Each structure stands twice: as C-alpha cells, then as structure tokens.
Amino acid sequence: MIKAILFRSLFTISLVCLLGTNGFSYPLDGFERTGIERLKGYYYAAFDSTARKELLPDGARLSIGLVQLSLHNVSLYNIPVTFPQYSPSLSKALSALVHELAPGASLSACDISNPTTIISTSISRPICGHVNGNANFVAGSVGKLVVALTIYHQLARLYPQLEDRINILKNRLMTANEFVESDTHDVPFWIQTDKEGGNLEYRPLQTGDTANLWSYLDWMLSASSNGAANMVMREILLMKGFQKNYPPSLKDEKDWFAKTSPGARANLFTSAVKEAVDSAGLSFEHFRQSSLYTSLGKRLIPSRGSIASTNELVKFLFKVEQGKVIDFFTSLELKRLLYLTQSRSRYGAAPVLTESAIYFKSGSLYKCQSEKGYQCGQFKGNKLNLLNAAAIVESPVLNPKFRYIVALSTNQLKKDAGELHQRLATRVHQLFTNSSLRD
C-alpha cells in the first residue's frame, strides 16, 4: 500500500505519523545540488514552523554547508592525524560496558573530539579502543558502505575531474529492472503537484522506476533498500565492464549482460570491491560486500560473501573524517549520505542523542526456529539475532564539543536488539561525554 502525505491542511499530523518508522539521510537542502527529489518533500516538512519540532530531532537539521570532516587539516599547523594505537584504558572501559549489557558483542570506538592539541612539542592524538574488534561477522546492510565506497572509487578512476563525477551522479539516469525484484523495503518518492507542495509516497522499488544515480545511493544508504543496492552494484559492473566507454546506451547494457556470464560478472564485481577497499587502505579480509541483497540478485551475480569487523568499520569512518576515502570530495559526500535527517531507530534512537548530529548505517539479520512459548520476530531472533551499527556522533549539533566514532555488532538471542542498541548507545555517549579516557 502506498502511503501519501499532502502538504496542506493535514500536513503536520500526517507527516508526524508517517515518519515515525523511517529514517533518511543527506542534508535536506541538498536537493538542487544532487537531484535527489525526495529531499524536497522532507525539506518542506523540516522547515515548516508548526511541524518541525515534532518531526525532527534537533540533531537532524544541519544544512549541507555545516556537514564537515572533523579530521581534515584540523590543526593550526596542518599536522596530519593518523589512526592511533588502541588505548588500554578505553578498551577496558568498552569491555566493561559490553560485559554488562551484551556479552560477546564487538565494539570499537574512537574519541576524535580534540584531534590535534599542541602542548609544547607533544601532540595529543585521537584515542581509540575496542573489545572483540577484529571478530568478523556478516556485514548485512552495513556492507552497503562498501558498495558506496566501490562506486565512488570507480567514479574517481573514470572521471578524475570533480565536475564530471558530479555530472554522472546527478544526470546518469537508472531504470529499475529485475535487479530490484523481491525487495520489500519502502523508499520515498516525491511527486510535485504544484508550487505549494506535493505528495511523498512510500513503496518498494518496482521495475520501471527511474531516478538518478545520487537518488539510488540515497535509497541504498538511507532507506536501506536492497533493490537500490543491487542497482548500484549493477552500475559498478557497467563502470568496470565499459571502462572509458561508460556510460553505455541501453542497448549496449543489454548486449553486455547477454554476453557476460554470471560467473564472469561475479569475478568482475569482486575485483572492483577489492580494488576500492585496497585503495582506501582497508582490509579486504575484514571489510567487503561481494554479494547482492536479494535471491534473484545473487543468481544474476553469484554470491561471494559479505564480511565486516567493528575495527575495520571504525577505521573506514576515521578515514572518511580524514578526507582519505579516495579524496576529500568522496569522503565528504559519503558523510553527507550518512547524515540522519529524519526519525531515528535502533542505535540512533537513544534519547541521549537527540541533540547530536548522527552519521549512521545499521543492518540486521535474524533467524527463528520453533520454540515452545516464544514468539520470534525481527530483532528478536532465537537462532540468530545479529544487529550491526556504524556511526559518527557530533554533540551538540552546532559547534560540537564531543565527536566520536563507534561500530557495534551484537548477537543476543531472544532480546530486542534495537532496544539493546539504544542502551549501548546511551552508555557509549556517557562514556565519551563524561569521562577522561586518555592514558
């Protein structure tokens, strides 16, 4: 069923009810730059004087110009910030937290609040710690970060000039095909009706839906659409396959897929992912997404697995903040795409984070088995109950005093994983805002 919002007399009540279960990204004033059409509807909603307090947490209303990289040339003396050795004191504090709330969980975090404090000749670097941080787990939707990294790597390789990359992101139109089949994740469509407003509709992607590449990236990361992720992965194949002849015509696309076997597609895609991960200085053994997100997608490009660790997720976000994921442009675009600009869920829903800006990706995988007296369901699996999260938190949202990166993976059977992540988010936030952790 399509849910619609009319931006007139019933605007406020309808939008508040609808947005309670959806979280979306990218600064809302970015629609002219990106061509992400749904941002128009959210922008009108966010800055409606009667609705915005009910609709948006304080941390969700940054303009595009206020989303900045925290570790890019931050020092007065332009001293580069490097990823530090893990701190025993912070690791001990994180271990105590995990032992209390989620035994066996993986948790890695970095305080980047004061990246380069000059005191005489000594330099106080960021501080990082972890517990079980090198343990691999199924990446799930967190692996969509790898997909985003890979397509931006291909863009940079094919188009060294930024204006050419922006042109492809904004003007390369993609039409959904069999790669979106079987996805059930709703994505937002903004339908302008007149100068005063329009309709914001929610439904899964369907064959024939056309939008630009930036919109598909937004749907993949914000709404976590598996169909959108598959289409982005398909586009990576086209970039890798056509090289300097990208973008191809529709006929050339069809002919290329007809003559390229599923196995060859898988090899090509996996090589693109490995090149991107290697170029970012990350470990392919701990950070990769080599399988599509639907059963049909896995037949079209056979699965090669999906892996992440909290240490590698934190290193990835650290490099984003440095501007070192490919280049400054890519790093900043990735951070913008991860900015939560609507209602929050799971880790991001912790009330203590209301006045914080959050740059966030989460993913879950649960399995159920018959158990007398137990009602299994999403986030409450009794066979598998995996929930992963990766986030950058800046608090308060304007002129933040505290900045930190956190990655988390839990598998607590028969517990509400979303609620557990909120409790962990609260404790991590308290740890970084109330304690002195430097050795």
C-alpha positions in Angstrom: 0.0 0.0 0.0 1.3 3.4 -0.9 1.3 6.0 1.9 0.9 9.6 0.8 1.5 12.9 2.5 -0.4 16.1 1.4 1.5 19.2 2.3 -1.6 21.3 3.1 -4.1 21.4 6.0 -3.4 17.8 7.1 0.3 18.2 6.5 1.6 18.2 10.1 -0.5 15.3 11.6 0.0 13.0 8.6 3.8 13.6 8.4 4.3 13.0 12.1 2.5 9.7 11.9 4.3 8.5 8.8 7.9 9.5 9.8 7.8 7.5 13.0 9.1 4.4 11.3 11.5 5.8 8.6 15.0 7.3 8.8 16.6 9.2 6.0 19.9 10.8 5.2 21.6 13.6 3.3 21.2 17.3 4.4 17.7 18.4 3.3 18.8 21.5 1.5 20.9 19.4 -0.9 18.1 18.7 -3.4 19.1 21.3 -6.0 22.7 20.1 -6.0 22.0 16.4 -6.1 18.7 16.0 -7.9 17.5 13.7 -5.1 13.8 14.5 -5.5 12.5 13.2 -2.2 14.6 15.8 -0.3 12.2 18.5 -1.5 9.4 17.0 0.5 11.5 16.5 3.6 12.9 20.0 3.3 9.4 21.5 3.2 8.5 19.4 6.2 11.6 20.1 8.2 11.3 23.8 8.0 7.5 24.1 8.4 7.3 26.3 11.5 4.4 24.3 13.0 5.7 20.8 12.3 9.5 20.8 12.6 9.8 20.3 16.4 7.5 17.2 16.2 9.1 15.9 13.1 12.8 16.2 13.6 15.3 15.8 16.5 17.5 18.8 17.0 20.4 17.0 15.5 18.8 16.4 12.1 18.5 19.9 10.7 22.1 20.8 9.6 22.4 22.5 6.3 24.7 20.9 3.7 27.4 23.5 4.3 27.6 22.5 8.0 28.4 18.9 7.4 32.2 19.0 7.6 35.1 16.5 8.0 36.4 16.6 11.5 40.0 15.3 10.9 40.8 17.1 7.6 43.6 19.6 8.2 42.2 20.4 11.7 45.4 21.6 13.2 46.6 25.2 13.1 49.9 23.7 12.0 48.3 21.4 9.5 49.7 18.3 11.3 48.2 15.1 9.8 46.1 13.0 12.1 46.8 9.3 11.9 44.8 6.3 13.3 46.3 5.7 16.8 47.3 2.6 18.6 44.4 1.2 20.6 44.2 2.6 24.2 44.3 0.1 27.0 42.2 2.4 29.2 39.5 3.0 26.6 39.4 -0.7 25.6 39.0 -1.6 29.3 36.1 0.8 29.7 34.4 -0.6 26.5 35.0 -4.2 27.7 33.2 -3.5 31.0 30.3 -1.9 29.1 30.0 -4.9 26.8 30.3 -7.4 29.6 27.5 -5.8 31.5 25.0 -5.3 28.6 25.9 -7.6 25.7 28.4 -10.3 26.5 30.3 -11.4 23.4 29.5 -8.3 21.4 32.0 -6.5 19.3 32.5 -2.8 20.0 35.1 -0.4 18.6 35.2 3.4 19.2 37.4 6.5 18.7 37.2 9.8 20.5 38.1 12.4 17.9 37.0 15.5 19.9 40.4 17.0 20.1 42.4 15.6 17.2 45.5 17.8 17.5 46.1 19.6 20.7 49.5 21.2 20.6 51.2 21.4 24.0 54.8 22.4 23.6 56.3 19.6 21.4 53.8 16.9 22.4 50.7 16.2 20.4 47.5 14.6 21.8 46.1 12.4 19.1 42.6 10.8 18.9 42.1 7.9 21.2 40.6 4.5 20.1 39.7 1.3 21.8 37.9 -1.9 21.1 36.6 -5.2 22.5 36.4 -8.1 20.1 37.1 -5.6 17.4 38.8 -8.0 14.9 36.0 -10.6 15.0 34.3 -10.9 11.6 30.5 -11.0 11.2 28.1 -11.0 8.3 28.0 -7.3 7.2 24.4 -7.2 6.2 23.2 -3.7 5.3 26.3 -2.2 6.9 28.0 -3.7 3.8 26.3 -1.0 1.8 29.1 1.2 3.0 31.5 -1.0 0.9 29.2 -0.7 -2.1 29.2 3.1 -1.8 33.0 3.1 -1.5 33.3 1.0 -4.6 31.1 3.0 -6.9 32.9 6.3 -5.8 36.2 4.6 -6.5 35.0 3.7 -10.0 33.8 7.3 -10.5 37.2 8.7 -9.4 39.0 6.2 -11.7 36.9 7.0 -14.7 36.4 10.8 -14.0 39.4 12.5 -12.3 37.7 15.9 -12.6 35.1 16.6 -9.9 32.6 18.3 -12.2 32.5 15.1 -14.3 31.8 13.0 -11.3 29.0 15.3 -10.1 27.5 15.3 -13.6 27.3 11.5 -13.6 25.9 11.4 -10.1 23.2 13.9 -11.0 22.4 13.1 -14.6 23.1 9.4 -15.0 19.5 8.0 -15.0 19.0 4.4 -13.9 15.8 2.5 -14.6 15.0 -0.3 -12.2 14.8 -3.8 -13.7 15.0 -7.4 -12.5 17.7 -6.4 -10.0 15.1 -4.8 -7.7 12.8 -7.8 -7.7 11.7 -9.3 -4.3 12.8 -6.3 -2.2 10.3 -5.2 0.4 12.0 -2.0 1.7 9.9 1.1 1.1 11.6 4.1 -0.5 10.3 7.7 -0.7 9.2 9.3 -4.0 8.4 13.0 -4.1 5.7 13.9 -6.6 5.4 17.6 -7.1 1.8 18.7 -7.7 2.1 22.5 -7.8 4.2 25.3 -6.4 2.8 24.9 -2.9 3.7 21.3 -2.4 3.1 17.7 -3.5 2.9 14.1 -2.4 5.5 12.0 -0.7 4.8 8.4 -1.5 6.4 5.2 0.1 6.7 1.8 -1.6 9.3 -0.7 -2.7 11.2 0.0 -5.9 9.5 -1.5 -8.9 10.6 -2.4 -12.4 10.5 0.8 -14.5 11.2 3.3 -11.7 13.7 5.8 -13.0 15.9 8.1 -10.9 19.5 9.5 -11.0 22.5 7.7 -9.5 22.6 10.0 -6.5 19.0 9.0 -5.7 19.8 5.3 -5.8 22.7 5.9 -3.5 20.4 7.8 -1.1 17.8 5.0 -1.2 20.5 2.4 -0.6 22.0 4.1 2.4 19.1 6.0 4.0 16.1 3.7 3.4 18.5 0.7 3.2 16.7 -0.5 0.1 18.1 -3.8 -1.1 16.8 -3.2 -4.6 18.6 0.1 -4.7 21.8 -1.5 -3.5 21.5 -4.2 -6.3 21.1 -1.4 -8.9 24.2 0.4 -7.6 26.1 -2.9 -7.7 24.9 -3.4 -11.2 26.2 0.1 -12.1 29.6 -0.8 -10.7 29.7 -3.7 -13.1 28.9 -1.4 -16.0 31.6 1.0 -15.0 34.1 -1.8 -14.6 33.0 -3.5 -17.9 32.7 -0.5 -20.2 35.7 1.5 -18.7 36.2 4.7 -20.8 33.0 3.9 -22.8 30.8 4.3 -19.7 28.0 5.3 -19.5 26.7 2.9 -22.2 23.4 3.1 -24.1 20.5 0.9 -23.0 21.2 -1.4 -26.0 24.9 -1.8 -25.1 24.0 -2.5 -21.5 21.6 -5.3 -22.6 24.1 -6.7 -25.0 26.9 -6.7 -22.4 24.8 -8.6 -19.8 23.7 -11.1 -22.5 27.3 -12.0 -23.4 28.8 -11.8 -19.9 28.2 -15.0 -17.8 27.0 -14.7 -14.1 30.4 -16.1 -13.0 32.3 -13.5 -15.0 30.1 -10.8 -13.6 30.9 -12.0 -10.0 34.6 -12.0 -10.7 34.5 -8.5 -12.2 32.4 -7.2 -9.3 34.6 -8.8 -6.6 37.7 -7.3 -8.2 36.1 -3.9 -8.2 35.3 -4.2 -4.5 38.8 -5.4 -3.7 40.4 -2.5 -5.6 38.3 0.0 -3.8 38.9 -1.5 -0.3 42.7 -1.7 -1.0 42.8 1.9 -2.3 41.2 3.1 0.9 43.9 1.3 3.0 41.4 -1.1 4.5 41.5 -4.9 4.8 39.5 -7.0 2.3 39.5 -9.8 4.9 37.6 -7.7 7.3 35.6 -5.3 5.1 33.9 -6.4 1.9 30.5 -6.8 0.3 30.7 -9.2 -2.6 27.1 -10.5 -2.7 23.9 -8.9 -3.8 21.0 -8.4 -1.4 18.2 -10.5 -3.0 17.9 -14.1 -4.1 17.4 -13.1 -7.7 20.3 -10.7 -7.5 22.5 -13.5 -6.2 21.6 -15.5 -9.3 22.4 -12.7 -11.6 25.7 -12.1 -9.9 26.6 -15.2 -7.8 27.3 -14.5 -4.1 30.9 -14.1 -2.9 30.1 -13.3 0.7 29.9 -10.3 3.0 32.2 -9.5 5.9 32.8 -6.7 8.4 34.5 -6.2 11.7 34.0 -3.3 14.1 37.6 -2.3 14.0 37.5 -2.0 10.2 34.3 -0.1 10.3 35.8 2.4 12.7 38.9 2.7 10.5 36.7 3.4 7.5 34.8 6.2 9.2 38.0 7.6 10.6 39.4 7.8 7.0 36.1 9.4 6.0 36.7 12.1 8.6 40.3 12.5 7.4 39.1 13.0 3.8 41.2 10.0 2.8 38.5 7.7 1.4 39.6 8.2 -2.2 39.7 12.0 -1.8 38.2 14.9 0.1 35.1 15.1 -2.3 34.3 11.4 -1.9 34.8 11.4 1.9 32.5 14.5 2.3 29.9 13.0 0.0 29.9 9.7 2.0 29.4 11.6 5.2 26.5 13.6 3.8 24.8 10.5 2.5 25.1 9.0 6.0 23.6 12.1 7.8 20.4 11.2 9.6 17.8 13.8 8.8 14.5 12.2 9.9 13.2 10.0 12.7 15.8 7.6 14.2 15.7 3.9 15.0 17.9 1.3 16.7 21.2 2.7 17.9 20.3 6.2 16.7 17.0 6.3 18.6 18.7 6.7 22.0 17.1 9.8 23.6 20.5 11.0 24.8 21.5 11.5 21.1 18.5 13.8 20.3 20.7 16.9 20.2 23.5 15.2 18.4 24.2 15.0 14.7 24.4 11.4 13.7 26.0 9.9 10.6 24.8 6.3 10.6 24.3 2.9 8.9 22.7 -0.1 10.5 21.8 -3.6 9.4 20.1 -6.6 10.9 19.9 -10.4 10.2 17.8 -12.6 12.3 16.6 -16.2 12.1 14.0 -18.1 14.0 13.4 -21.7 15.0 10.5 -23.3 16.6 10.5 -22.8 20.4 7.6 -23.5 22.7 6.3 -20.4 24.4 8.5 -18.0 22.5 7.3 -15.5 19.8 10.1 -14.9 17.5 10.4 -11.8 15.2 12.5 -9.0 13.8 15.3 -8.0 16.2 14.3 -10.9 18.5 15.7 -14.0 16.7 16.2 -17.1 18.8 18.6 -18.8 16.3 20.4 -15.7 15.0 19.8 -12.1 16.2 22.6 -10.1 14.5 22.4 -6.3 14.6 25.3 -4.1 13.3 25.8 -0.4 13.5 28.4 2.2 12.5 28.1 5.8 13.4 29.8 9.2 13.8 28.3 11.3 16.6 28.8 15.0 17.0 27.3 16.6 20.1 25.8 19.1 20.4 24.8 19.5 16.7 26.1 23.1 16.4 29.7 23.7 17.5 30.1 20.2 18.8 32.2 19.8 21.9 32.3 16.0 21.5 32.9 13.9 18.4 33.3 10.2 18.3 33.1 7.2 16.0 31.6 3.9 17.1 30.9 0.5 15.5 28.9 -2.3 17.1 27.8 -5.8 16.4 25.6 -7.8 18.7 24.0 -11.3 18.6 22.0 -11.6 21.8 19.4 -14.2 21.2 15.7 -13.6 22.1 16.4 -10.0 23.2 15.1 -6.9 21.4 18.3 -6.0 19.6 17.0 -2.5 18.7 16.4 -1.7 22.3 19.7 -3.2 23.3 21.5 -0.9 20.8 19.7 2.1 22.3 21.0 1.2 25.8 24.5 0.7 24.4 24.4 4.0 22.6 23.4 5.7 25.8 26.3 4.2 27.7 28.8 4.9 24.9 27.7 8.5 24.7 28.0 8.9 28.5 31.5 7.4 28.4 32.7 9.9 25.8 31.0 13.0 27.2 31.5 12.4 30.9 34.9 10.7 31.3 38.6 11.4 30.8 39.9 8.4 29.0 43.4 9.3 27.9 46.3 7.1 29.2 
